[in-house]
Amino acid sequence: MGFTRTTRNQQKRQSLIHYLLTYNDEEIDRTHNQHYVYREIWSDDFSAPVIDLLTGGVNVLDVGCGPGTWILELGTKYQNSNFKGIDVFPLYPSTIKPQNVSFELHNILNGLPFEDNKFEYVIMRFMMFALSLKEWESVINEMVRVCKPDGWIEIMEDDLVLHNMRPRTGLLMKIITDELKRKGVETVITPYILDFLNANTELSNIVNRKKFIKLGKGDKKGELHLESLKWGAKSLFESKHLFENGVATYDELIEDFVQEYKEQ
Ligand SMILES: C[S@@+](CC[C@H](N)C(=O)[O-])C[C@H]1O[C@@H](n2cnc3c(N)ncnc32)[C@H](O)[C@@H]1O
């Protein structure tokens, strides 16, 4: 007869996911679209100076890869490199993908399931709705741990800040930011990310690149970004993790927000 003895110290505490968006086909489409909008805005898929590394052949990790749009694009372009994507939901393709791309189901709140110094390049994008402030810090430290000493880590986020807000946009933003704050989400996250990066003594050469986009008509990037924000706002509402009491006018507010910027 066998038995298992478990003490408190031996138990690895499992952290619960508290992602505020959802996991369905519509969300996969939204995330694909978001990738191409941001590629248009930045005129590229990444900012770190890694083209030579990727061309020569390195190991790359995408943390919270979603449907894998970024990794599938990069894997196709840089065939000497190996790309690993991890996500807590299986949004990514299981069979139709380049041979140098693989995916793994994993909750990053439990750390990253890799040994130290495994990757030359570690990227994480659009995780604002997945992490509390404390979790940001530990995930960043994990990214540093699994990245080689002379490698690169890259983090990309979009702060929820709009300028020149008209009344309906102001109301919509207030409803969203109040609700997100209630759920512990920092809506202006990039200053904290910089603080966490600066606090990690293993990092050097920290570069912060920002872009401001004029929303609305007359600018292709602004028009694309406005549509992407609209889709994001709808997705937040439809995920049902927010607005438990319902906001009857939420859909109308989103339409008014788009209209207000189109008129500017
Ligand atoms: C907005 S999507 C970003 C997808 C991708 N990074 C991109 O740039 O297109 C956020 C992703 O984080 C994933 N996620 C949320 N919480 C997570 C967790 N605790 N561990 C791993 N992935 C998580 C979600 O499933 C979702 O795919």
The ligand as a Tripos MOL2 file, in Angstrom:
@<TRIPOS>MOLECULE
LIG
   27    29     1     0     0
SMALL
NO_CHARGES

@<TRIPOS>ATOM
      1 C1         -4.7460   40.7050  -25.3140 C.3       1 LIG1
      2 S1         -4.0880   39.1030  -25.4570 S.3       1 LIG1
      3 C2         -2.4820   39.4490  -26.1380 C.3       1 LIG1
      4 C3         -2.0380   38.3860  -27.0930 C.3       1 LIG1
      5 C4         -0.6510   38.5620  -27.6980 C.3       1 LIG1
      6 N1          0.3600   38.8820  -26.7170 N.3       1 LIG1
      7 C5         -0.6250   39.5890  -28.8060 C.2       1 LIG1
      8 O1          0.2200   40.4690  -28.7960 O.co2     1 LIG1
      9 O2         -1.4580   39.4920  -29.7230 O.co2     1 LIG1
     10 C6         -3.6790   38.6560  -23.8050 C.3       1 LIG1
     11 C7         -3.3850   37.1640  -23.6750 C.3       1 LIG1
     12 O3         -2.9560   36.8860  -22.3440 O.3       1 LIG1
     13 C8         -3.4220   35.6010  -21.9960 C.3       1 LIG1
     14 N2         -3.3730   35.4630  -20.5400 N.ar      1 LIG1
     15 C9         -4.1590   36.0760  -19.6240 C.ar      1 LIG1
     16 N3         -3.8300   35.6970  -18.3750 N.ar      1 LIG1
     17 C10        -2.8000   34.8020  -18.5130 C.ar      1 LIG1
     18 C11        -2.0370   34.0340  -17.5900 C.ar      1 LIG1
     19 N4         -2.2660   34.1270  -16.2740 N.pl3     1 LIG1
     20 N5         -1.0760   33.2180  -18.0730 N.ar      1 LIG1
     21 C12        -0.8450   33.1230  -19.4110 C.ar      1 LIG1
     22 N6         -1.5430   33.8170  -20.3390 N.ar      1 LIG1
     23 C13        -2.5070   34.6520  -19.8890 C.ar      1 LIG1
     24 C14        -4.8190   35.5630  -22.5830 C.3       1 LIG1
     25 O4         -5.2910   34.2580  -22.7400 O.3       1 LIG1
     26 C15        -4.6000   36.2890  -23.9160 C.3       1 LIG1
     27 O5         -4.3470   35.3970  -24.9430 O.3       1 LIG1
@<TRIPOS>BOND
     1     1     2 1
     2     2     3 1
     3     2    10 1
     4     3     4 1
     5     4     5 1
     6     5     6 1
     7     5     7 1
     8     7     8 2
     9     7     9 1
    10    10    11 1
    11    11    12 1
    12    11    26 1
    13    12    13 1
    14    13    14 1
    15    13    24 1
    16    14    15 ar
    17    14    23 ar
    18    15    16 ar
    19    16    17 ar
    20    17    18 ar
    21    17    23 ar
    22    18    19 1
    23    18    20 ar
    24    20    21 ar
    25    21    22 ar
    26    22    23 ar
    27    24    25 1
    28    24    26 1
    29    26    27 1
@<TRIPOS>SUBSTRUCTURE
     1 LIG1         1 GROUP 0 **** ****
